Amino acid sequence: MGIAISAQKSKLEVGTTDAVPVWTKIGGFKSYNGMDGSASDIDTTDLDSEAKEFMPGLQDFGAFNFEVNANRTDAGQLALEAARTAQQVIPFRLTLPDGSVGAWKGYVKTTPLQGGVDAVLTSSVTTKISGKVTWTRGGAA
C-alpha cells in the first residue's frame, strides 16, 4: 500500500469562542479544499540590485471551503449560520483519518444553498482563515 490516505472519515468541527472552545461536529460534511494562501512578496530591491529582489512577507493561510448536505437542524451548520450573521471569527478543527488535526480561526463568508431535480440540498461554504493553521497529531489541537 502506498502513502495515500483516504479522506473518508474526515471530521470538521466548529468551536465556541470561549477560552476553551466547546466543539460541535458539522453534519453532512462531504468534501473540502483550502489552506491555499501564500506569503506576500516584500520588494527589497535597491540601487545596487542587478534584478528585482524579494523576501517573503507574512503568510496568508487563505480560505477553507467545504460542501455539506444542507440540514437546517444540524447544530454545526446552525453554528456556521449564526457566526456568518454575526460576522464572528470562530475556531475550526479538521481531523483527518490518520489522526492529524488542523486548528485555526476564521470567519464564514457564504453559505449558499444548491438544489435541483433528483438532488439533495447542499451548501458550498466559503470561509476565510484568520491567522495561522496549527497541525498536531492525536487530537490535541
Buried (B, 14 or more C-beta within 10 A) or exposed (E): EEEEEEEEEBBBBBBEEEEEBEBBBBBBBEEBEBBEBEEEEEEEEEEEEEEEEEEEEEEBBBBBBBBBBBBEEBEBBBBBBEBBEEEEBBBBBBBBEEEBBBBBBBBBEEBEEEEEEEEEBBBBBBBBBEEEBEEEEEEEB
